[in-house]
Amino acid sequence: MPLSRRDFVQRSAATGAGVALVGAVEVLATAPGALAASPAAKDHPAPHQPHGPHHGPGYGPLVTDPAGLLALPAGFSYRVVTRTGVTRLDTGESTPSNHDGTAAFAGPRGSTVLVTNHELAGPRSNWPHPVPLAEHLVYDPAASGGCTVVEIPRHWQHEPHTEWVGIAGTSTNCAGGSTPWGTWLTCEETEDRAGSNGMTKDHGYVFEVDPHDRKANRGPEPIKALGRYAHEAVVVDPKRGHLYLTEDASGPNGLLYRWTPPRGFAHGRGRLAGLGASAGVLQAFRCFDSGGRFVDDLSRATRIGTVYGVDWVDVPDRDARTTSVRKQFTGDEVTRARKLEGMWWADGGAYVVSSYAREESPGRHDGAIWFYQPSRRTLTLKVLLGVNAAPEKDGAFDGPDNITVSPYGGVVVAEDGNGVQHLFGALDDGSTYPLARNELNIGTEQAPEYSEFTGVTFSPDGATLYANIQTPGIMLAITGPWRRNGC
């Protein structure tokens, strides 16, 4: 049975919950490491590292990539799966650009099937490589975004992969999330209405994409029951049937939502889109500390191990007909957070990322990872990155975004920060370590710029880590000597 607010406060008083300090912010903020890359359809191994054996979390220093794409620890290698303007869909068009959230599924004959969002906003004229308007798969013909599906054969060294459109005519497809029944939920991070920004239909919804059955994706319809707002990510509680959703928004900051299905509803492929717009209950979260005091913003937490109790507040108008959902609440009704980003379901709960806290947030940090445990209705701060004073220098992390749980322990995070961009790991004690660094400079020699990482996810067998470089649009497959906790 979940803890009531009273139970939580009483237990916190007895145990000191909410003030546990597992690690120091200063250590996390200066964790060393970064990542590099290189574009080709063959393996790119990291050169031999001449130093002695590495001790401690992680896989050792990142080794610069001679091809100038991806720096990896010694012993690791990568392959380019798709690249905008280079690889092609099975219908002949270029792989679309702006790769974002991704999930991997077990496919036929030992293959791996990946679904990838393409975060393309506004009208199609904005982009050289929008998602093609594949027949029967278009929601709004004016919109640029959507998803592609990639099937990588078991013996990839000898057989080419294939790629096709999963959904088109959606906008700003961001993190999304996989379902226990083997489909992908793609999230629109926009609130564009029909008639605005060139759109012919309302946007800001979640859509379901079946990576295994192309025909199942025909005639896409939004899952209006999940609300219309700047969706970022979504996870499904396989036991209770709840969906949890993050909102990446500001003015005011976004919210974490929970959708409870209607009584008697059974989840399954395509069933969510068949629900009415008011089906189930959509709620926003409200946190309180160990003393029962309301917490207005997650950036109030400054110590790893902080635990908040969670209540849920009904959303008045989930389709935001006149007012954005997050603006329908007064300041003391819900808890907000700056840039709520990626989520992943594991360990009986949801890992939730807040990318940073600035501006309208009461606190300042360069990234936080929380864990929501529905059985106890508690939210625990697992990782906190202090302000990165020199993001242009390698050696620290900031701006966590997409996240996945590693089969080897802890989580792996895609960085969308300032300056140098990484994939990094974080362990249960809050410590962090580098896994990769983006070395593809899309700026100039005088003013280098490196695109964010997105779509971090492991293959079903855990042997391959997939990740994207959003600009120019590259999907990478990383392999190496994985080990428990990187130790």
C-alpha positions as CSV (number, residue, x, y, z in Angstrom):
1,M,0.0,0.0,0.0
2,P,1.4,3.5,-0.9
3,L,2.4,5.7,2.0
4,S,0.0,8.4,2.8
5,R,1.3,11.9,3.3
6,R,0.9,11.5,7.1
7,D,2.7,8.2,7.0
8,F,5.5,9.7,5.0
9,V,6.0,12.6,7.4
10,Q,6.0,10.3,10.4
11,R,8.4,7.8,8.9
12,S,10.7,10.6,7.7
13,A,10.8,12.1,11.2
14,A,11.8,8.7,12.6
15,T,14.5,7.9,10.0
16,G,15.7,11.2,8.8
17,A,14.5,10.6,5.2
18,G,15.0,13.6,3.0
19,V,18.5,14.5,4.3
20,A,20.6,11.5,3.4
21,L,23.9,12.6,1.7
22,V,25.3,9.8,-0.5
23,G,27.8,11.9,-2.5
24,A,29.1,15.4,-2.8
25,V,27.8,17.8,-5.5
26,E,31.4,19.0,-6.1
27,V,32.6,15.5,-7.0
28,L,29.7,14.9,-9.4
29,A,30.2,18.3,-11.1
30,T,33.8,17.7,-11.9
31,A,33.6,14.0,-12.8
32,P,36.3,13.4,-15.5
33,G,35.6,12.1,-19.0
34,A,34.2,12.7,-22.4
35,L,33.5,10.9,-25.8
36,A,34.6,11.0,-29.5
37,A,33.3,9.7,-32.8
38,S,33.9,8.8,-36.5
39,P,31.5,8.4,-39.6
40,A,31.8,5.1,-41.4
41,A,30.0,1.8,-41.9
42,K,32.9,-0.2,-40.4
43,D,34.1,-0.7,-36.9
44,H,36.1,2.1,-35.4
45,P,38.2,0.8,-32.5
46,A,39.7,3.1,-29.9
47,P,43.5,3.0,-30.1
48,H,45.3,1.0,-27.5
49,Q,45.6,2.9,-24.2
50,P,49.3,2.7,-23.2
51,H,48.6,3.4,-19.5
52,G,48.2,0.8,-16.8
53,P,44.9,-0.9,-15.8
54,H,42.1,1.4,-14.8
55,H,40.7,1.2,-11.3
56,G,37.4,2.7,-10.1
57,P,34.1,3.2,-11.8
58,G,34.0,3.5,-15.6
59,Y,36.3,2.2,-18.4
60,G,39.2,4.6,-18.2
61,P,40.1,7.7,-20.2
62,L,38.5,8.4,-23.5
63,V,40.8,8.0,-26.5
64,T,40.6,10.6,-29.3
65,D,39.1,9.3,-32.5
66,P,41.4,9.7,-35.6
67,A,38.2,10.0,-37.7
68,G,37.0,12.9,-35.6
69,L,33.7,11.6,-34.6
70,L,33.5,9.7,-31.3
71,A,36.0,9.3,-28.5
72,L,35.7,6.0,-26.6
73,P,37.6,4.1,-23.8
74,A,40.3,1.8,-25.0
75,G,38.9,-1.5,-26.2
76,F,35.6,0.0,-27.4
77,S,34.5,0.6,-31.0
78,Y,31.6,2.0,-32.9
79,R,29.8,1.7,-36.2
80,V,27.6,4.3,-38.0
81,V,24.1,2.9,-38.4
82,T,22.4,5.8,-40.2
83,R,23.5,9.3,-41.2
84,T,21.4,12.1,-42.6
85,G,22.3,12.7,-46.3
86,V,24.2,9.5,-46.6
87,T,22.1,6.5,-45.7
88,R,18.7,5.9,-47.4
89,L,15.2,4.7,-46.5
90,D,13.9,1.7,-48.4
91,T,11.9,4.1,-50.5
92,G,15.0,6.0,-51.6
93,E,14.8,9.2,-49.5
94,S,17.6,10.3,-47.2
95,T,17.5,9.3,-43.5
96,P,15.7,12.3,-41.9
97,S,17.7,14.6,-39.7
98,N,17.6,15.6,-36.0
99,H,17.7,12.1,-34.4
100,D,16.3,12.0,-30.9
101,G,14.7,9.5,-28.6
102,T,15.3,5.8,-29.5
103,A,14.3,2.4,-28.3
104,A,15.6,-1.1,-29.3
105,F,13.4,-4.2,-29.7
106,A,14.1,-7.8,-30.5
107,G,13.2,-8.4,-34.2
108,P,12.7,-11.4,-36.4
109,R,15.5,-13.9,-37.1
110,G,17.7,-12.5,-34.3
111,S,17.6,-8.9,-35.7
112,T,17.4,-5.7,-33.6
113,V,14.7,-3.2,-34.5
114,L,15.1,0.4,-33.4
115,V,12.6,3.3,-33.5
116,T,14.0,6.8,-33.7
117,N,12.3,10.1,-33.3
118,H,13.3,13.0,-35.5
119,E,12.9,16.3,-33.6
120,L,11.9,18.5,-36.5
121,A,9.7,21.5,-35.7
122,G,7.5,23.7,-37.8
123,P,6.8,23.5,-41.6
124,R,8.6,21.2,-43.9
125,S,10.3,24.0,-45.7
126,N,12.4,24.6,-42.6
127,W,14.4,21.4,-43.2
128,P,16.4,19.8,-46.0
129,H,15.6,16.3,-44.8
130,P,12.2,16.1,-43.1
131,V,10.5,12.8,-42.5
132,P,9.0,11.7,-45.8
133,L,5.2,11.8,-46.1
134,A,4.8,8.0,-46.5
135,E,1.5,6.9,-47.8
136,H,-1.1,6.2,-45.0
137,L,1.3,7.2,-42.3
138,V,0.8,11.0,-42.2
139,Y,-1.0,12.9,-39.4
140,D,-0.5,16.5,-40.6
141,P,1.0,16.9,-44.1
142,A,2.4,20.3,-43.0
143,A,4.6,19.0,-40.2
144,S,8.2,17.9,-40.6
145,G,8.8,15.3,-37.9
146,G,8.0,11.7,-37.2
147,C,9.8,8.4,-36.6
148,T,11.9,6.0,-38.6
149,V,12.3,2.3,-37.9
150,V,15.7,0.6,-38.5
151,E,16.1,-3.2,-38.7
152,I,19.7,-4.4,-38.1
153,P,20.2,-8.0,-39.1
154,R,21.8,-10.5,-36.7
155,H,24.8,-10.8,-39.0
156,W,25.2,-7.1,-39.7
157,Q,28.8,-7.5,-41.0
158,H,27.4,-9.4,-44.0
159,E,23.9,-8.0,-44.5
160,P,22.7,-4.3,-44.9
161,H,20.3,-2.8,-42.5
162,T,16.9,-1.4,-43.7
163,E,15.1,1.8,-42.6
164,W,11.6,2.9,-43.2
165,V,9.0,5.5,-42.0
166,G,7.0,4.6,-38.9
167,I,5.0,7.8,-38.7
168,A,5.1,11.2,-40.5
169,G,3.5,14.6,-40.2
170,T,4.1,15.0,-36.5
171,S,6.1,17.8,-34.9
172,T,9.2,18.1,-32.6
173,N,9.3,14.4,-31.8
174,C,11.5,14.3,-28.7
175,A,12.3,11.6,-26.2
176,G,9.2,9.3,-26.1
177,G,9.3,5.9,-24.5
178,S,8.8,2.1,-25.1
179,T,5.9,0.1,-23.9
180,P,5.8,-3.4,-22.2
181,W,3.8,-4.6,-25.2
182,G,6.6,-3.8,-27.6
183,T,5.6,-0.5,-29.2
184,W,7.0,3.0,-29.1
185,L,5.3,6.1,-27.8
186,T,6.5,9.2,-29.6
187,C,6.1,12.5,-27.9
188,E,5.5,15.9,-29.5
189,E,7.4,18.7,-27.7
190,T,5.2,21.5,-28.9
191,E,1.9,23.3,-28.3
192,D,1.3,24.4,-31.9
193,R,-2.3,24.7,-32.8
194,A,-3.8,24.3,-36.2
195,G,-3.3,27.6,-38.1
196,S,-0.1,28.4,-36.2
197,N,3.5,27.9,-37.3
198,G,2.2,26.5,-40.6
199,M,0.3,23.6,-39.0
200,T,-3.0,22.2,-40.3
201,K,-3.8,20.2,-37.2
202,D,-3.3,20.6,-33.4
203,H,0.0,19.3,-32.0
204,G,1.4,18.5,-28.6
205,Y,0.3,14.9,-28.4
206,V,1.6,11.4,-28.0
207,F,1.3,8.8,-30.8
208,E,2.0,5.1,-30.8
209,V,4.3,3.4,-33.4
210,D,4.5,-0.3,-33.9
211,P,8.0,-1.3,-35.0
212,H,7.0,-4.8,-35.9
213,D,3.9,-4.2,-38.1
214,R,3.9,-1.4,-40.7
215,K,0.2,-1.8,-41.4
216,A,-0.6,-1.2,-37.8
217,N,0.7,2.4,-38.1
218,R,-1.7,3.4,-40.9
219,G,-4.0,6.4,-40.2
220,P,-2.1,7.7,-37.1
221,E,-4.2,9.4,-34.5
222,P,-3.0,11.1,-31.3
223,I,-3.6,9.7,-27.9
224,K,-5.6,12.6,-26.6
225,A,-6.3,11.1,-23.2
226,L,-2.6,11.8,-22.3
227,G,-3.0,15.5,-22.8
228,R,-1.8,18.2,-25.1
229,Y,1.4,20.0,-23.9
230,A,5.1,20.0,-24.6
231,H,5.6,16.3,-24.1
232,E,9.2,15.1,-23.6
233,A,9.2,11.4,-22.4
234,V,6.9,8.7,-21.2
235,V,7.2,5.4,-19.3
236,V,4.6,2.7,-18.5
237,D,4.2,1.1,-15.1
238,P,3.7,-2.5,-16.2
239,K,2.1,-3.5,-12.9
240,R,-0.4,-0.8,-12.4
241,G,-0.9,0.4,-16.0
242,H,-0.1,4.0,-15.2
243,L,1.8,6.2,-17.6
244,Y,4.2,8.9,-16.4
245,L,5.0,11.8,-18.7
246,T,7.5,14.7,-18.5
247,E,7.0,18.2,-19.8
248,D,9.9,20.2,-21.1
249,A,8.6,23.8,-20.8
250,S,9.2,27.1,-19.1
251,G,7.3,30.2,-18.2
252,P,6.3,28.6,-15.9
253,N,8.4,25.4,-15.5
254,G,7.0,22.1,-16.6
255,L,5.4,19.3,-14.7
256,L,5.5,15.5,-14.2
257,Y,2.2,13.9,-15.0
258,R,0.5,10.6,-14.3
259,W,-2.2,9.1,-16.4
260,T,-4.4,6.4,-14.8
261,P,-6.4,4.2,-17.2
262,P,-10.1,3.8,-16.9
263,R,-11.4,0.9,-14.9
264,G,-11.3,-2.3,-16.9
265,F,-9.0,-1.0,-19.6
266,A,-6.4,-3.5,-20.8
267,H,-3.2,-2.2,-22.4
268,G,-2.1,-3.6,-25.7
269,R,-0.9,-2.6,-29.2
270,G,-2.9,0.3,-30.6
271,R,-5.4,0.4,-27.7
272,L,-4.5,3.8,-26.3
273,A,-5.3,5.7,-29.5
274,G,-8.8,4.1,-29.4
275,L,-9.6,5.8,-26.1
276,G,-11.7,9.0,-25.9
277,A,-10.1,12.3,-25.2
278,S,-11.3,12.3,-21.6
279,A,-10.6,8.7,-20.8
280,G,-8.8,7.9,-17.6
281,V,-7.4,10.5,-15.2
282,L,-4.5,12.9,-16.0
283,Q,-2.8,14.4,-13.0
284,A,0.2,16.6,-12.2
285,F,2.5,15.9,-9.2
286,R,2.8,17.7,-6.0
287,C,5.7,17.1,-3.6
288,F,6.2,17.6,0.1
289,D,9.2,17.3,2.3
290,S,9.8,15.2,5.5
291,G,8.1,17.9,7.5
292,G,5.0,17.9,5.3
293,R,5.9,21.2,3.7
294,F,4.9,21.8,0.1
295,V,7.9,21.8,-2.3
296,D,7.3,24.3,-5.2
297,D,10.2,23.3,-7.4
298,L,12.6,20.3,-7.5
299,S,15.6,22.5,-7.6
300,R,15.0,23.1,-3.8
301,A,16.8,19.8,-3.2
302,T,20.6,20.2,-2.7
303,R,21.6,16.8,-1.4
304,I,21.7,13.4,-3.0
305,G,19.4,11.1,-1.2
306,T,16.7,13.8,-0.6
307,V,13.3,12.1,-0.5
308,Y,10.0,13.8,-1.2
309,G,6.5,12.4,-0.8
310,V,4.2,12.7,-3.8
311,D,0.6,13.5,-4.2
312,W,-1.3,13.9,-7.5
313,V,-3.6,16.7,-8.6
314,D,-6.2,16.4,-11.4
315,V,-5.6,18.4,-14.6
316,P,-8.6,20.6,-15.3
317,D,-8.4,20.8,-19.1
318,R,-6.0,18.2,-20.5
319,D,-6.4,19.4,-24.1
320,A,-5.4,22.9,-23.2
321,R,-8.3,24.5,-25.2
322,T,-7.7,28.0,-23.8
323,T,-4.8,27.7,-21.3
324,S,-1.6,25.6,-21.4
325,V,-1.9,22.7,-19.0
326,R,1.0,23.8,-16.8
327,K,-0.6,27.3,-16.5
328,Q,-3.9,25.9,-15.2
329,F,-2.4,25.5,-11.6
330,T,-1.6,28.1,-9.0
331,G,1.8,28.3,-7.5
332,D,1.0,26.3,-4.5
333,E,-0.9,23.4,-6.2
334,V,1.9,21.6,-8.1
335,T,5.6,21.0,-8.1
336,R,7.6,22.3,-11.1
337,A,11.0,21.6,-12.5
338,R,13.2,23.2,-15.2
339,K,13.5,21.1,-18.3
340,L,12.1,17.8,-17.3
341,E,13.6,15.5,-19.9
342,G,14.2,11.8,-20.4
343,M,12.6,8.9,-18.4
344,W,13.2,5.2,-18.1
345,W,11.3,2.5,-16.2
346,A,13.3,0.0,-14.2
347,D,13.7,-1.2,-10.6
348,G,10.0,-0.8,-10.0
349,G,9.9,2.9,-10.7
350,A,10.7,5.7,-13.1
351,Y,14.0,7.5,-13.5
352,V,13.3,11.1,-14.3
353,V,15.8,13.7,-15.6
354,S,15.8,17.4,-14.9
355,S,18.4,18.9,-17.3
356,Y,19.3,22.0,-15.3
357,A,17.9,24.7,-13.1
358,R,18.3,28.4,-13.8
359,E,16.2,31.5,-14.5
360,E,12.8,31.0,-12.8
361,S,14.0,28.1,-10.7
362,P,14.7,28.8,-7.0
363,G,17.9,26.7,-7.1
364,R,20.8,26.3,-9.6
365,H,22.3,23.0,-10.9
366,D,23.4,21.5,-14.1
367,G,21.4,18.3,-14.0
368,A,19.5,16.1,-11.6
369,I,18.3,12.5,-11.9
370,W,15.3,11.5,-9.7
371,F,13.7,8.1,-9.0
372,Y,9.9,7.9,-8.5
373,Q,8.8,4.7,-6.6
374,P,5.0,4.4,-7.0
375,S,4.7,1.6,-4.4
376,R,5.8,4.2,-1.8
377,R,4.8,7.4,-3.6
378,T,8.2,8.8,-3.0
379,L,10.7,10.7,-5.2
380,T,14.4,10.4,-4.4
381,L,17.3,12.4,-5.7
382,K,19.9,10.0,-7.1
383,V,22.3,12.2,-9.0
384,L,23.0,16.0,-8.8
385,L,25.4,17.8,-11.0
386,G,26.7,21.1,-9.7
387,V,27.0,24.1,-11.9
388,N,29.7,23.4,-14.6
389,A,31.8,26.6,-14.6
390,A,33.8,25.6,-17.7
391,P,31.6,23.5,-20.1
392,E,33.9,24.2,-23.0
393,K,36.6,22.1,-21.2
394,D,36.5,18.3,-21.0
395,G,36.2,16.8,-17.6
396,A,32.7,17.6,-16.3
397,F,29.1,16.9,-17.2
398,D,26.1,19.2,-17.6
399,G,22.7,19.1,-19.1
400,P,21.6,15.4,-18.9
401,D,18.8,14.6,-21.3
402,N,17.9,11.1,-22.6
403,I,18.5,8.3,-20.1
404,T,18.5,4.5,-20.1
405,V,19.1,1.9,-17.4
406,S,22.3,-0.1,-18.0
407,P,22.1,-4.0,-17.9
408,Y,25.5,-3.6,-16.2
409,G,24.3,-1.4,-13.3
410,G,23.4,2.2,-13.0
411,V,22.2,4.4,-15.8
412,V,23.7,5.8,-19.0
413,V,22.9,9.4,-19.9
414,A,23.0,11.5,-23.1
415,E,24.4,15.0,-22.5
416,D,22.7,18.1,-24.0
417,G,24.8,20.7,-22.2
418,N,27.0,23.6,-23.2
419,G,30.4,23.0,-24.8
420,V,31.7,19.4,-24.8
421,Q,29.1,16.7,-25.1
422,H,29.3,13.2,-23.6
423,L,27.6,10.0,-22.9
424,F,28.2,9.3,-19.3
425,G,27.3,6.6,-16.7
426,A,26.0,7.2,-13.2
427,L,26.0,4.5,-10.4
428,D,23.7,3.9,-7.5
429,D,25.9,6.0,-5.2
430,G,25.6,9.0,-7.5
431,S,29.2,8.8,-8.9
432,T,29.6,9.4,-12.6
433,Y,32.1,8.4,-15.3
434,P,32.6,9.1,-19.1
435,L,31.6,6.7,-21.8
436,A,32.0,8.8,-24.9
437,R,32.6,12.3,-26.3
438,N,31.3,13.9,-29.4
439,E,34.3,15.0,-31.5
440,L,32.4,16.2,-34.6
441,N,32.8,20.0,-34.7
442,I,29.8,21.5,-36.5
443,G,31.0,25.0,-35.7
444,T,34.2,26.7,-36.7
445,E,37.8,26.2,-35.6
446,Q,37.6,29.5,-33.7
447,A,34.2,28.8,-32.2
448,P,33.8,25.0,-32.0
449,E,30.3,23.6,-31.5
450,Y,29.3,20.0,-30.7
451,S,25.8,18.7,-31.0
452,E,23.9,16.9,-28.2
453,F,23.7,13.2,-27.8
454,T,20.3,11.6,-27.9
455,G,18.5,8.3,-28.0
456,V,20.7,6.3,-25.7
457,T,19.5,2.7,-25.4
458,F,20.9,-0.8,-25.2
459,S,20.2,-3.7,-27.5
460,P,17.9,-6.4,-26.1
461,D,20.9,-8.7,-25.5
462,G,22.9,-5.8,-23.8
463,A,25.8,-6.2,-26.1
464,T,25.4,-2.9,-28.0
465,L,24.8,0.6,-26.8
466,Y,23.0,2.7,-29.4
467,A,23.1,6.5,-29.3
468,N,22.6,9.4,-31.7
469,I,24.4,12.7,-32.4
470,Q,21.4,14.9,-33.2
471,T,23.1,17.2,-35.7
472,P,23.8,16.4,-38.5
473,G,21.8,13.2,-37.6
474,I,23.9,10.1,-36.9
475,M,23.0,6.9,-35.2
476,L,25.9,5.0,-33.6
477,A,26.3,1.4,-32.4
478,I,28.9,1.1,-29.6
479,T,30.4,-2.2,-28.4
480,G,33.1,-3.1,-26.0
481,P,34.2,-4.9,-22.9
482,W,31.1,-4.0,-20.8
483,R,31.3,-5.1,-17.1
484,R,29.3,-4.7,-14.0
485,N,29.2,-1.0,-12.8
486,G,32.0,-0.3,-15.2
487,C,34.4,-1.6,-12.5
